[in-house]
């Protein structure tokens, strides 16, 4: 079976298409407050999360079993695997889930245009031809830039459906005056950004001021208008998994379309334990409200095998519907180079040096 045919279905890792995924009896330890655990059944349409009134009781009842999280997260790389053409298909899907970014590198107009050219054609022509996927027109999920470079990116992506995402609201610290942060969001949207990655005030989480956090994120959501909002929690700086879970709940209640792990600037960025806690809050929010929330791990995801681990987690915890770019993104650029190396190995049987790949 071709990688193209597999890509269109993305089967369960380690399981033939149509088979039920094997699941250990203890594969869903209780991490949060008890809630219904019916499977998430999704349709093609996703209704945007409007937010709900702040429920402080629900926030305070959240409790994370850290040891259970760590045990479960440790099994994710070992319990599932994909090989050969199945792995190639999963990696092709991973490309469509990436937000290419210049946030840790050359933030000049020329480099942004170069990045956008890569976003339009993320896969080398020879690999796309050999894999039989040229007619799929594979592109990345978005291009993420600073506010001042939004017009450059919008111009470079003209004629495509690739959205421009802006890191606004005082990225990466999120400590500028609230009115100024909201104005920056509105300016990014006016310049053509269709997605906004906002940064929460970490102090609200560390001091347990959930009302202030809710009001802040609610204000950001209003400033975004029709642009979708990703709430960056800076998980590595929130001290505990309880704080990560509670911040996730408040951000979703305030109307976040996505919850995102990190700015990429923290000493600890995306990890599987953080991701597991956040995806469980997404599950519970869906079960309680019917609204779907996206998830974006960001920072430190550079190897193709790491990307696959996050995809396994999404499939097991939330289901196939969360393996689409409107509900799952990677915040990474170096990742694309390694994915191309892995795909070249699948095609040729040889690994090429990273510098031989067209860099994003």
Helices and strands as residue ranges (DSSP letters): H 3-7, H 56-61, H 66-79, H 84-96, E 98-101, H 109-120, H 125-131, G 134-136, E 142-146, G 147-149, H 150-156, E 163-167, H 178-190, E 195-199, H 202-206, H 210-224, E 228-232, G 235-237, H 241-253, E 258-260, H 272-289, E 294-298, H 304-317, G 320-323, E 328-331, H 334-348, G 354-356
